[in-house]
Amino acid sequence: MRRATTAIVGMIAGSLFLLAGCQKNDNPTDAGISGLTTDQQAIQDIIASDSLFTSDAVSLNDGSATLAKSATAILPGNWGRDIDFNSVNRTVTFQTVDDSTVIATMKTLFSGTVWIRAKYALTDTARTTIAKPFSESVTRFVRFVKVAKTNVPRLNWRMREISVAQGGTTNAAVTINQVRFFMGTDTLTIADPANYWFRTGMPGGHQMPVFSQTFMQGFRMEVTVTSTSPDSDIVSIHRPYWALGRWQYRAPMALVSQTDNGDGTFTRVYACSWSGIRIGRHHIFVGVLTRASIFDDQAPFSSHYWGIPFIVQ
């Protein structure tokens, strides 16, 4: 590995946004609906004003006081993502399912720097600051239904469903296969984010998790990952929780089990438990990085993410 230029790095913070696929049986057509251009603007306004989408950066921020610590004592001591927010480019496109249903596809492209403070040998007395560029794309799908036919398009559309979020780097060497979210006595099991939708207040389907601020039964997240690396991956959970006198967002997930698949890949299960939630509309994100993303100063940054929307009121 090549030594990077040593620099003093103050605060490193990072943000991501995660993606999800569109339901395969919608059969959208190219035909427009009446006043679609104005309707598109109204739907974009709904998306832009909803904290389910605008709170991603807060939930995934690594913090403003110190770099988040690595879960291992091996050479990297601290690391964090720093997104160049001037690089963020969000687009919204539309698929018409029928004359009263539209699916909005939100795609965000962004780039930034992963900062790593590390030693190259255990005998080193000083740490080197390594700057590693990265870029990721983010997509999620939102289903809107037409509930009125007024002259004000903003009043005619209501968000009905939001997909599980999914994203990461291109051609990632690590893949999330399943997420299990335990909420007290309730459990969500998600194995196909492209076809898993949450209802946002309307009856039927998978209802979006809604909690009271006093919910204290606790949470647990388990994630199953397939990796091409023989070394365990770096897996974190991103969600607002109160600890050490402040709100925090990222915590490491512990390795529970590992299976060598015999084909050069490994299946691993990671888990994390916590209690305490903050009022608002959020996502719980699970982020997986290859070990080389942080433990090698030249290996490309490789990531995969899923996110589950929830509301605390």
Secondary structure as GFF3:
##gff-version 3
##sequence-region A 1 313
A	DSSP	three_ten_helix	24	26	.	.	.	ID=ss1
A	DSSP	alpha_helix	36	48	.	.	.	ID=ss2
A	DSSP	alpha_helix	51	54	.	.	.	ID=ss3
A	DSSP	alpha_helix	56	59	.	.	.	ID=ss4
A	DSSP	beta_strand	68	69	.	.	.	ID=ss5
A	DSSP	beta_strand	76	83	.	.	.	ID=ss6
A	DSSP	three_ten_helix	85	87	.	.	.	ID=ss7
A	DSSP	beta_strand	89	98	.	.	.	ID=ss8
A	DSSP	beta_strand	101	118	.	.	.	ID=ss9
A	DSSP	beta_strand	128	146	.	.	.	ID=ss10
A	DSSP	alpha_helix	153	156	.	.	.	ID=ss11
A	DSSP	beta_strand	157	163	.	.	.	ID=ss12
A	DSSP	beta_strand	165	168	.	.	.	ID=ss13
A	DSSP	beta_strand	174	183	.	.	.	ID=ss14
A	DSSP	beta_strand	186	190	.	.	.	ID=ss15
A	DSSP	three_ten_helix	193	195	.	.	.	ID=ss16
A	DSSP	beta_strand	197	199	.	.	.	ID=ss17
A	DSSP	beta_strand	206	207	.	.	.	ID=ss18
A	DSSP	beta_strand	210	211	.	.	.	ID=ss19
A	DSSP	beta_strand	219	227	.	.	.	ID=ss20
A	DSSP	beta_strand	234	243	.	.	.	ID=ss21
A	DSSP	beta_strand	246	252	.	.	.	ID=ss22
A	DSSP	beta_strand	254	260	.	.	.	ID=ss23
A	DSSP	beta_strand	266	274	.	.	.	ID=ss24
A	DSSP	beta_strand	280	289	.	.	.	ID=ss25
A	DSSP	alpha_helix	292	295	.	.	.	ID=ss26
A	DSSP	beta_strand	303	312	.	.	.	ID=ss27
###
